[in-house]
Amino acid sequence: MDVNVTYIPNLEDIKKAAATLQGVAAVTPLMQSLTYSRKFDANIMLKREDLQIVRSYKIRGAYNKMSSLTDEEKVRGIVCASAGNHAQGVAMSCKELKIKGAIYMPTPTPKQKVEQVKMFGEEYIEIVLVGDTFDDANKAALKNCEEKNRVYVHPFDDEKVIEGQGTVGLEIFEQTEVPIDYIFVPVGGGGLASGLSTVFKNLSPQTKVIGVEPEGAPSMKTSIFNNENTELDHIEKFVDGAAVKRVGNKTFEICKYQLDRMVTVPEGKVCQTILDLYNKDAIVVEPAGALTISVLDAFKDEIKGKNVVCVVSGSNNDITRTAEIKERALLYANLKHYFIVRFPQRAGALKEFVAEILGPNDDITHFEYSKKHSRENGPAVVGIELKSEEDLVPLIDRMKARNFYGDYLNNKPDLFQFLV
């Protein structure tokens, strides 16, 4: 063992956590995916934590941690900070164990998520909406914890939480009779990956355990590369269930030692996977839940003919995000493009643009124009959806040939952020 690793979960403790969770957390199914098995010519199995009682695996770690508290600690109560799945797991644990808890959430948290937390915790929890970000809520939670001498329930960097999340791996091992060649696990703070990798390093050391992060928040991959836990200056928060600036100190050490590889996947690819899962298999997942399936394309040569497990970590997706998910998927596929189009200030210019410049399969999906001056050309912001990415260059050529072309916005992030 690496001398720098100070804590590795114990397999027996993970088995004890499984016993603790009996009757509380569901034993979620391990299901073969016909869609992806055919696509990759492999046996692709999905561990459906999206079907968990609180629609994510987070109940496992939260309940295991809170069950381990002393009677005196339970009387004092607990505190946590979360904008999503951890809050729901803690809330349900509070109700099941009859422990009073304060759950701090950022003020912009969608009402649907707040209501879910209330539903699971009922009278045992107090929800405090504070600050604009998770970091703001977390600071307030830690202050409350210190002032009222409560127990802080960390979302990932806690031994009992890690052991609880490790029960996902234990179930996978017990649910399949075939040897698993690859298992892909989503990584946010690293609690799930730490516990699951412990199970497989003990019971199935030949299995390659691959951690998957969103491309815009590669905190674990960066930390492993730097050989020290590294806080990122900025992260893309779209994959909110797996986007953290800094992973746990314990989880970093464990993942560095036990994961065979850390990889990332673009957010746009994740969005396409969310849409594919819904349209083809009627499976609803949150962005973090789609990470492990999204990365399979990058491993298509390695996994051919292999037994592969993808952990689908959760399904707490807000339906109001659907338009953004579709938009990001189209942008990733190079099928959605935004331009500044300079329309000649004459009658029939728009008709000319539609009839002679747009291709037969091109579709205008966004149009902003206001005539406020008497110049020869009036600018409009136009979003165009293509059927094929090969149609882009001919479209631009036609715009330039007829003096309609103003600018291309997809590669200008300072302007583009106002459109997407």
LOKOLMI-587238 format. One record per residue (C-alpha): residue number from 1; z, x negated, y; residue in one letter. Coordinates in steps of 0.2 Angstrom, whole numbers, plus 5000, padded with zeros to 4 digits. Each point is the difference from the previous one (the first is absolute). Last residue first. Layout:
<recs>
REC   seq      w      u      v   type
REC   NUM      Z      X      Y      A
...
</recs>
This chain:
<recs>
REC   seq      w      u      v   type
REC   420   4880   5138   5146      V
REC   419   4992   5002   5017      L
REC   418   5013   4992   5012      F
REC   417   5002   4985   4988      Q
REC   416   4982   4996   5002      F
REC   415   5001   4994   5018      L
REC   414   5012   4986   4997      D
REC   413   4993   4997   4982      P
REC   412   4982   4997   5005      K
REC   411   4991   4998   4984      N
REC   410   4997   5018   4997      N
REC   409   4995   5003   5018      L
REC   408   4981   4996   5001      Y
REC   407   4993   5000   5017      D
REC   406   4987   5008   5012      G
REC   405   4985   5004   4990      Y
REC   404   4989   5015   5006      F
REC   403   4986   4989   5007      N
REC   402   4986   5007   4988      R
REC   401   4998   4984   4990      A
REC   400   5019   4996   5001      K
REC   399   5004   5017   4992      M
REC   398   4987   4998   4986      R
REC   397   5006   4983   4996      D
REC   396   5018   5006   4999      I
REC   395   4995   5014   4988      L
REC   394   4990   4987   4989      P
REC   393   5015   4989   4999      V
REC   392   5012   5014   4995      L
REC   391   4990   5008   4986      D
REC   390   5004   4987   4987      E
REC   389   5018   5007   5000      E
REC   388   4994   5016   4992      S
REC   387   5003   5018   5003      K
REC   386   5005   4996   5018      L
REC   385   5013   5008   5012      E
REC   384   4998   4998   5018      I
REC   383   5013   4999   5014      G
REC   382   4993   5001   5018      V
REC   381   5009   4995   5016      V
REC   380   4988   5005   5014      A
REC   379   4994   4990   5015      P
REC   378   4988   5007   5013      G
REC   377   4984   4991   5005      N
REC   376   4990   5000   5016      E
REC   375   5016   5001   5010      R
REC   374   5004   5016   5010      S
REC   373   5019   5001   4996      H
REC   372   5013   5010   4991      K
REC   371   4991   5007   4984      K
REC   370   5012   5001   4986      S
REC   369   4997   4996   4982      Y
REC   368   5011   4998   4984      E
REC   367   4992   5003   4983      F
REC   366   5007   4998   4983      H
REC   365   4994   5005   4983      T
REC   364   4981   4998   5003      I
REC   363   4991   4999   4983      D
REC   362   4987   4989   4993      D
REC   361   4990   5006   4985      N
REC   360   4983   5002   5008      P
REC   359   5003   4985   5011      G
REC   358   5005   5001   5018      L
REC   357   4988   4993   5013      I
REC   356   4986   5013   5000      E
REC   355   5007   5017   4999      A
REC   354   5019   4998   5005      V
REC   353   4996   4987   5014      F
REC   352   4985   5009   5006      E
REC   351   5010   5017   5001      K
REC   350   5014   4991   5010      L
REC   349   4987   4993   5012      A
REC   348   4991   5017   5003      G
REC   347   5004   5002   5018      A
REC   346   5002   4983   5009      R
REC   345   5015   4988   5004      Q
REC   344   4995   4988   4986      P
REC   343   5014   4999   4987      F
REC   342   5009   4984   4998      R
REC   341   5009   5000   4983      V
REC   340   5016   4992   4998      I
REC   339   5002   4999   4981      F
REC   338   5011   5004   4986      Y
REC   337   4996   4998   4982      H
REC   336   5005   5008   4984      K
REC   335   4992   4995   4983      L
REC   334   5006   4982   4999      N
REC   333   5010   5004   4984      A
REC   332   5016   4995   5009      Y
REC   331   4995   5011   5015      L
REC   330   4997   5015   4988      L
REC   329   5017   4997   4992      A
REC   328   5009   4998   5016      R
REC   327   4993   5017   5007      E
REC   326   5004   5009   4984      K
REC   325   5018   4994   5000      I
REC   324   5001   5004   5019      E
REC   323   4994   5018   4997      A
REC   322   5012   5002   4985      T
REC   321   5016   4994   5010      R
REC   320   5005   5018   5004      T
REC   319   5003   5002   4982      I
REC   318   5015   4989   5000      D
REC   317   5001   4990   4984      N
REC   316   5016   4998   4990      N
REC   315   4991   4997   4983      S
REC   314   5008   4984   4994      G
REC   313   5000   4984   4990      S
REC   312   4984   5001   4989      V
REC   311   5004   4985   4989      V
REC   310   4983   4994   4993      C
REC   309   5001   4995   4981      V
REC   308   4986   4990   4992      V
REC   307   4995   4998   4982      N
REC   306   4985   4988   4999      K
REC   305   4981   5002   4996      G
REC   304   4995   4995   5017      K
REC   303   5015   4995   5010      I
REC   302   4995   4983   5006      E
REC   301   4982   5005   5006      D
REC   300   5006   5016   5009      K
REC   299   5014   4991   5009      F
REC   298   4995   5002   5018      A
REC   297   4994   5018   4996      D
REC   296   5018   5003   4993      L
REC   295   5008   4998   5017      V
REC   294   4999   5018   5006      S
REC   293   5009   5006   4984      I
REC   292   5015   4990   5004      T
REC   291   5000   5005   5018      L
REC   290   4998   5018   4998      A
REC   289   5019   5005   5000      G
REC   288   5003   4990   5016      A
REC   287   4987   5011   5009      P
REC   286   5008   5016   4994      E
REC   285   4993   5009   4984      V
REC   284   4993   5017   4995      V
REC   283   4992   5000   4983      I
REC   282   4987   5013   4998      A
REC   281   4990   4988   4988      D
REC   280   4983   4998   5009      K
REC   279   5002   5007   5017      N
REC   278   5019   4995   5003      Y
REC   277   4999   4983   4991      L
REC   276   4983   4996   5009      D
REC   275   5008   5005   5017      L
REC   274   5015   4989   4998      I
REC   273   4989   4986   4993      T
REC   272   4989   5001   5016      Q
REC   271   5015   4998   5010      C
REC   270   5007   4985   4991      V
REC   269   4983   4992   5002      K
REC   268   5002   5003   5019      G
REC   267   5017   4992   5000      E
REC   266   4993   4984   4993      P
REC   265   5008   4993   4983      V
REC   264   5012   4985   4999      T
REC   263   5005   4989   4985      V
REC   262   5016   4992   4993      M
REC   261   4998   4991   4983      R
REC   260   5010   4997   4984      D
REC   259   5016   5007   5008      L
REC   258   5016   4993   4993      Q
REC   257   5006   4986   5010      Y
REC   256   4993   5004   5017      K
REC   255   5004   5019   4997      C
REC   254   5018   4996   4996      I
REC   253   5003   4988   5015      E
REC   252   4991   5012   5012      F
REC   251   5010   5015   4992      T
REC   250   5017   4992   5004      K
REC   249   4995   4995   5018      N
REC   248   4992   5017   5003      G
REC   247   4983   5002   5007      V
REC   246   4996   4998   5018      R
REC   245   4988   5009   5011      K
REC   244   4999   5015   4989      V
REC   243   4985   5011   4995      A
REC   242   5001   5007   4982      A
REC   241   5005   5018   5003      G
REC   240   4991   5001   5017      D
REC   239   4983   4995   4994      V
REC   238   4994   5003   5018      F
REC   237   5013   4988   5008      K
REC   236   4988   4986   5003      E
REC   235   5012   4985   5003      I
REC   234   5005   4989   5014      H
REC   233   5010   4984   5002      D
REC   232   5003   4998   4981      L
REC   231   5017   4994   4994      E
REC   230   4999   4986   4988      T
REC   229   5011   4998   4984      N
REC   228   4997   4982   4995      E
REC   227   4987   4991   4989      N
REC   226   4986   5003   5013      N
REC   225   4988   5007   4988      F
REC   224   5014   5011   4992      I
REC   223   5005   5006   5017      S
REC   222   4982   5004   5005      T
REC   221   4998   5010   4984      K
REC   220   5016   5009   5002      M
REC   219   4996   5005   5018      S
REC   218   4982   5004   4998      P
REC   217   5001   5015   5012      A
REC   216   4982   5004   5006      G
REC   215   4992   4996   4983      E
REC   214   5011   5013   4991      P
REC   213   5010   4992   4987      E
REC   212   4998   4999   4981      V
REC   211   5011   4990   4987      G
REC   210   4992   4995   4984      I
REC   209   5010   4999   4984      V
REC   208   4990   4991   4986      K
REC   207   5007   5006   4983      T
REC   206   5003   4985   4988      Q
REC   205   5018   5000   5004      P
REC   204   5003   5018   4992      S
REC   203   5018   5004   4998      L
REC   202   5009   4987   5011      N
REC   201   4986   4996   5013      K
REC   200   4995   5018   4999      F
REC   199   5017   5008   5004      V
REC   198   5003   4987   5014      T
REC   197   4983   5004   5008      S
REC   196   5005   5018   5002      L
REC   195   5016   4996   5009      G
REC   194   4993   4988   5012      S
REC   193   4984   5010   5003      A
REC   192   5009   5016   5004      L
REC   191   5012   4991   5012      G
REC   190   4986   4990   5009      G
REC   189   5002   5006   5018      G
REC   188   4983   5008   4999      G
REC   187   4991   4995   4984      V
REC   186   4990   5011   4989      P
REC   185   4999   4996   4981      V
REC   184   4985   4995   4990      F
REC   183   5003   4998   4981      I
REC   182   4988   4989   4990      Y
REC   181   4998   4997   4981      D
REC   180   5012   5013   4993      I
REC   179   5002   5000   4982      P
REC   178   4996   5017   4992      V
REC   177   5014   5012   4994      E
REC   176   5003   5006   5018      T
REC   175   5015   5011   5007      Q
REC   174   5014   4987   4996      E
REC   173   4993   4986   5011      F
REC   172   4995   5012   5014      I
REC   171   5018   5008   4999      E
REC   170   5008   4983   5002      L
REC   169   4988   4995   5014      G
REC   168   5005   5016   5010      V
REC   167   5018   4996   4996      T
REC   166   4999   4985   5011      G
REC   165   5001   5010   5015      Q
REC   164   5018   5003   4996      G
REC   163   5004   4982   4997      E
REC   162   4992   4996   5017      I
REC   161   5011   5013   5008      V
REC   160   5015   4993   4992      K
REC   159   4996   4982   5005      E
REC   158   4996   5005   5018      D
REC   157   4986   4995   5011      D
REC   156   4989   5015   4997      F
REC   155   5004   5016   5011      P
REC   154   5018   4994   5005      H
REC   153   5014   5012   4998      V
REC   152   5013   4995   5013      Y
REC   151   5018   5005   4996      V
REC   150   5010   5008   5014      R
REC   149   5013   4991   5010      N
REC   148   4998   5012   5015      K
REC   147   4996   4988   5013      E
REC   146   4991   4988   4989      E
REC   145   4989   5013   4991      C
REC   144   4996   5008   5016      N
REC   143   4994   4984   5007      K
REC   142   4990   4997   4985      L
REC   141   4992   5017   5001      A
REC   140   4996   4998   5019      A
REC   139   4991   4983   4996      K
REC   138   4991   5008   4986      N
REC   137   4993   5014   5011      A
REC   136   4994   4988   5012      D
REC   135   4992   4989   4987      D
REC   134   4992   5016   4992      F
REC   133   4991   5004   5017      T
REC   132   5001   5011   5015      D
REC   131   5019   5001   5002      G
REC   130   5012   5013   4992      V
REC   129   5000   5015   4989      L
REC   128   5016   5002   4991      V
REC   127   5001   5011   4984      I
REC   126   5017   5004   4994      E
REC   125   5001   5002   4981      I
REC   124   5011   5009   4987      Y
REC   123   4996   5017   5006      E
REC   122   4983   5001   4993      E
REC   121   4994   4982   4994      G
REC   120   4984   5005   4991      F
REC   119   4994   5013   5012      M
REC   118   5006   4991   5016      K
REC   117   4989   4985   4994      V
REC   116   4985   5011   4997      Q
REC   115   5003   5008   5018      E
REC   114   4999   4982   5008      V
REC   113   4985   4996   4990      K
REC   112   4991   5016   5006      Q
REC   111   5005   4997   5018      K
REC   110   4991   4984   5001      P
REC   109   5010   4985   5005      T
REC   108   4997   4997   5018      P
REC   107   5019   4998   5004      T
REC   106   5003   4986   4987      P
REC   105   5012   5005   4986      M
REC   104   5018   4996   4997      Y
REC   103   5008   5008   4985      I
REC   102   5019   5003   5001      A
REC   101   5008   5004   4983      G
REC   100   5014   5009   4992      K
REC    99   5002   4998   4981      I
REC    98   5000   5014   4988      K
REC    97   4991   4990   4987      L
REC    96   4985   5011   4997      E
REC    95   5000   5005   5018      K
REC    94   5001   4982   5007      C
REC    93   4987   4995   4987      S
REC    92   4988   5013   5006      M
REC    91   5001   4993   5017      A
REC    90   4999   4982   4995      V
REC    89   4984   5003   4991      G
REC    88   4993   5010   5014      Q
REC    87   5004   4987   5013      A
REC    86   4993   4986   4989      H
REC    85   4983   5010   5000      N
REC    84   4998   5002   5018      G
REC    83   5004   4993   5017      A
REC    82   5016   4991   4994      S
REC    81   5017   4994   5006      A
REC    80   5015   5002   4989      C
REC    79   5019   5004   5002      V
REC    78   5013   5004   4987      I
REC    77   5017   5008   4999      G
REC    76   5018   4995   5002      R
REC    75   5005   5011   4985      V
REC    74   4986   4992   4989      K
REC    73   5007   4982   5005      E
REC    72   5018   5005   4994      E
REC    71   4993   5007   4984      D
REC    70   4991   4984   4997      T
REC    69   4981   4999   5002      L
REC    68   4989   4997   4984      S
REC    67   4993   5018   5000      S
REC    66   4994   4997   5018      M
REC    65   4989   4985   4994      K
REC    64   4993   5008   4985      N
REC    63   4996   5016   5010      Y
REC    62   4991   4990   5014      A
REC    61   4991   4989   4987      G
REC    60   4993   5014   4990      R
REC    59   4997   5013   5013      I
REC    58   4987   4988   5008      K
REC    57   4988   5003   4986      Y
REC    56   4990   5013   5010      S
REC    55   4997   5018   5001      R
REC    54   5018   5005   5002      V
REC    53   5001   5006   4982      I
REC    52   4987   4987   4994      Q
REC    51   4982   5006   4998      L
REC    50   4993   4987   5012      D
REC    49   5009   4988   4988      E
REC    48   4985   5003   4989      R
REC    47   4998   4983   4990      K
REC    46   4981   5000   4999      L
REC    45   4991   4993   4985      M
REC    44   4983   4991   5000      I
REC    43   4993   4995   4983      N
REC    42   4985   4990   5005      A
REC    41   4981   5003   5003      D
REC    40   5004   4999   5019      F
REC    39   4992   5017   5005      K
REC    38   5003   5008   4983      R
REC    37   5019   4996   5001      S
REC    36   5000   5004   5018      Y
REC    35   4995   5018   4998      T
REC    34   5008   5003   4983      L
REC    33   5017   4995   5007      S
REC    32   5012   4998   4986      Q
REC    31   5017   5007   5004      M
REC    30   5018   4992   5001      L
REC    29   5011   5015   5003      P
REC    28   5015   5000   5011      T
REC    27   5018   4999   4993      V
REC    26   5008   5011   5013      A
REC    25   5014   4993   5010      A
REC    24   5017   5010   4999      V
REC    23   5002   5005   4982      G
REC    22   5001   4982   4994      Q
REC    21   5001   4989   5016      L
REC    20   5016   4991   4994      T
REC    19   4993   4996   4983      A
REC    18   4985   4992   5008      A
REC    17   5011   4990   5012      A
REC    16   5009   4994   4984      K
REC    15   4983   4994   4993      K
REC    14   4997   4991   5017      I
REC    13   5017   4992   4998      D
REC    12   4995   4994   4983      E
REC    11   4984   4992   5006      L
REC    10   5010   4990   5013      N
REC     9   4992   4999   5018      P
REC     8   4997   4982   5006      I
REC     7   5011   4993   5014      Y
REC     6   5001   4983   5007      T
REC     5   4983   4994   4998      V
REC     4   4998   4983   5009      N
REC     3   5003   4990   4984      V
REC     2   4984   5007   4993      D
REC     1   5004   5006   4982      M
</recs>
